């Protein structure tokens, strides 16, 4: 699986279910380039970089993180450009940077609820050696919103209210009419797989107010605007009607 061109300036590396690798994005500016998300390992980042090389695209100057979960951040230490995260994401990364990586330590975090079974299982699949796991904080930290001018294309990073995590960040590229939302549309797996209806509605409203054609999500194929809005509204209706 290699990098796919979505628009003149936007590319993406599709997600891989085997070890829960999320979709990684790439935006090509005239002056700078930006990667979306930090990958789940050094190996994931190396695959991304090799795909860039094959298309004669330069290594990104920046990488914007959509949220703190391991599959979107554990490759950050292998990124050559500067990483960007919101304030809440960085706070979470500081905590995980102090975690010990042994079988015993991982099992204890499952008991305390610091981590979840799904993440634990896939981390063990992705990493042949747990000791090679390295968690780092972001180089650039913003609060609420940050706009980047890459030259000929702008990126708006915005911390939004979303059901998946409190640090959910979307990356909106107005000139290309695309938005990257990571896992913002998904349940909160760290809180009993709950779907907060008001957070779903808030995210749907946020996306409805943006002018875009394509929505890139963390763990499935890209969606059209009407598809992601329809999905969010259907989840909201199911919950409010008591169908969950």
C-alpha angles and dihedrals in degrees: 000000000000141000117302124208111229101170136353091282105019128081134166141196107219122239121262118217098198095080098009096258109172128221113277121208134208128197118192116211128181091248106018139017129217132208121208113224131357104252127236098267147000087264091056091052092047090054090050092049092048089053089052091051091052090056093042092245120146125245108268120265091210139021121203117206119217096199143336103264115127097248091059099042116027091086093056094099089061095053112107096203127065117285122224126204137162120253094259093049091052091050090055092046091053089057095048091046087069095051119117117232110218131115090253095048092049092050091050091053089055090054093049093045093240088123136020134233095245093055092043092052095050095043088057089050094048097045123059088188119034089202090068091067111111124180119195136177126244122275093218122037126193136183119226100328142015129180122205127195108207093176116275091008133060130209123205114200112195132179103222138185105258137155098242102062140342092243096055110150125190124202112214120194105191098183092055094037094231134122130196113209104171109204095330091121094056135088123273101258091184091060105053092288090288125173110208105210095208091052090049090052092047092053092046090052092048091053094043088058093054123086105229141128103201131044118197113207129190105247111021142039120300115276134214117244093254091050097055092044091049091049094051093046091049091052090049092050093048092053097044090048091050096244093133 
